[in-house]
Amino acid sequence: MIRCHLSRMMGERKLKIADVARETGLHRNTITLLYNETANRVDMETIDRLCDLFACGVGDLFERVSDDSAP
């Protein structure tokens, strides 16, 4: 299972979904799906824009965890 740390990263910077959408040019729906960890797939461009915004690597944004540790 892949975990997305977007909600944590946004919280640390006190950013709202609208702020991230404005800064990255991504659709609000895309950000919402990642924020809620309900996205089934993510475009490479989306990952690139988020990594640019948060000045992080892909491994900081996403993490692979075993299914037995899922909430």
QUIMO-V344744 format. One record per pair of residues at least 6 apart in sequence whose ideal C-beta (glycine too) atoms are under 8 Angstrom apart, sorted by the first residue. I is the first residue (numbers start at 0). J is the second residue. If there is no record, write none. Layout:
# QUIMO-V344744
i = {I | I}
j = {J | J}
This chain:
# QUIMO-V344744
i = {0 | 0 | 0 | 0 | 0 | 1 | 1 | 1 | 1 | 2 | 2 | 2 | 2 | 2 | 3 | 3 | 3 | 3 | 3 | 3 | 4 | 4 | 4 | 4 | 5 | 5 | 5 | 5 | 5 | 5 | 6 | 6 | 6 | 8 | 8 | 8 | 8 | 9 | 9 | 9 | 9 | 9 | 12 | 16 | 16 | 16 | 16 | 17 | 19 | 19 | 19 | 19 | 20 | 20 | 20 | 22 | 23 | 23 | 23 | 23 | 23 | 24 | 25 | 25 | 25 | 29 | 29 | 32 | 33 | 33 | 33 | 46 | 46 | 46 | 49 | 50 | 50 | 50 | 50 | 53 | 53}
j = {63 | 64 | 65 | 66 | 69 | 61 | 62 | 63 | 64 | 36 | 61 | 62 | 63 | 64 | 33 | 34 | 36 | 38 | 60 | 61 | 59 | 60 | 61 | 62 | 19 | 30 | 33 | 34 | 49 | 60 | 34 | 35 | 36 | 53 | 55 | 59 | 60 | 15 | 16 | 18 | 19 | 34 | 53 | 27 | 30 | 31 | 34 | 27 | 25 | 30 | 49 | 52 | 26 | 27 | 30 | 52 | 30 | 48 | 49 | 51 | 52 | 48 | 45 | 48 | 49 | 38 | 45 | 38 | 41 | 45 | 49 | 57 | 60 | 61 | 60 | 56 | 57 | 59 | 60 | 59 | 60}
